[in-house]
Amino acid sequence: MALLKISPIFVIVALLLKGVDVKVAASIAAVYGAFIVAFVDKRSYNDIVNKVVESVSTIILVFFILMFAYAMAESFMATGVGASIIRLALRMGVTGKLVAVVAFLTTAALSIATGTSWGTFAACAPVFLWLNHITGGNFALTTAALAGGSCFGDNIGLISDTTIVSCGVQNVEVIDRVRYQGIWSLLCLVLSALLFFVVGISMGLPDQPSLASEAIAQIPPEAWATLEAERPSAVMLLKQVSEGVPNSMILPFIIVLITAFKGVPTLLCLGLGIVSSLIMGLIIGSTSLMGFFDLLYIGYSDAGSASVAMMLWVTAFGGIMNMMNAFEPFSKFILRISKSVRQLLFYNGVFCIIGNTLLADEMAQIVTIGPIIKEMTDNNVEASEENMYRIRLRNATFSDAMACFSALIIPWHCYVVFFRGIANSVYPLYSFGFSDIAKYNFMAYIAIISLLILTLTGLDKFIPLFHLPSEPEVKLKKYNANI
């Protein structure tokens, strides 16, 4: 019976491996799961529908945030905000030795500003892959830097869908999560950048500088056509990088960062970013009022056709899986082997990696595995409300970090498939494979390994704001009573 309950996972994994879009795969798996729960648990049609509606109702606010996030991503890319970030980064001086580290820092900054790893990679890959070509850099090193940096903001960005949803699932505030893991994330970023720098130097790569305009000029027409189809706003961004934009266009990005760390509510931060980019765009002439409305429409449409639609089905699927306690055998196993709160949280992190591997989609992992680790923690940990909130923050960090970073070392994950597709499209002179994404992805390895080790050993106490409460302030309940 346990195998039958888990069978919807096999269905969705099989469909994803066949290349079926996650929205379609999740919808099919959800319907199949509904039949299973009706048969196994004798649940009525109304019970199943009510459970689905209940699951979706918990993330309604997220849908509005996502629409604002997509709209701001479009406005940042099209009005010149993103271009200003790239141009300022390129002034550091790009050589074959430095192209990877500059690509990493640029995509990390842009992904925080836009909240999208996919959009960031699509926007920056043409510039940096062709810069890599001109300066004689290493393609595997640069591609891994682009992917790792793009996922950095997806993990901690205020407007990232994974950040927002993982916080919603664990019932914590986005701002609190960003503050909580901020210093740890920054340490991972700095260490990764140092490794990209050291490895770039050790490879003996050329140190002749180059210009972004030269790289953009060498992009072939067919690559432009592909990029236009994949991400039209990225084309506008590249043209702005080549032609130049005022440095003042970075102000909307700074406004979003400042208001975020000041604790301003997420929707208001997004609104300020959208309005400020409109004002600055009108001042420099990079957009018109009607053109900006078109950007908002594109953002809302992309959110509706992509993330919102996907989340509706994936959340429904997760609700059905939880309804029949499909992962109960695995959760009981975790509880049996956990001898402390830290061990339980460590296994929660491992569980997230396993879920991301099986589901091959970061959002599917967050909304399917996230509620399970939350329930295991809430039902089996004794702690004050303050300490329990910190534990939920760690679960949210696990859910999001493992979703974004373990994706980069899973060959069939949708992240890897998309990144390879964009890279091969914009730079057809090189055949990008899985190893180009994973081999030098220092950001992914450092984030995954350090988060697990810090949680298990208690060394997180040396990182400000990131430490977990210690036992006996928190403790596991007598697990025999819960299994």
Secondary structure, 3 states (H helix, E strand, C coil): CHHHHHHHHHHHHHHHHCCCCHHHHHHHHHHHHHHHHHHHCCCCHHHHHHHHHHHHHCCHHHHHHHHHHHHHHHHHHHHCHHHHHHHHHHCCCECCCCHHHHHHHHHHHHHHHHCCHHHHHHHHHHHHHHHHHHHCCCHHHHHHHHHHHHHHHHHHCCCCHHHHHHHHHHCCCHHHHHHHHHHHHHHHHHHHHHHHHHHHHHCCCCCCCECHHHHHHCCCHHHHHHHHHHCHHHHHHHHHHHHCCCHHHHHHHHHHHHHHHCCCCHHHHHHHHHHHHHHHHHHHCCCCHHHHHHHHHHHHHHHHHHHHHHHHHHHHHHHHHHHCCCCHHHHHHHHHHCCCHHHHHHHHHHHHHHHHHHHCCHHHHHHHHHHHHHHHHHHHEECCHHHHHHHHHHHHHHHHHHHHHHHHHCCCCHHHHHHHHHHHHHCCCCCCCHHHHHCCCHHHHHHHHHHHHHHHHCHHHHCCCCCCCCCCCCEECCHHHHC
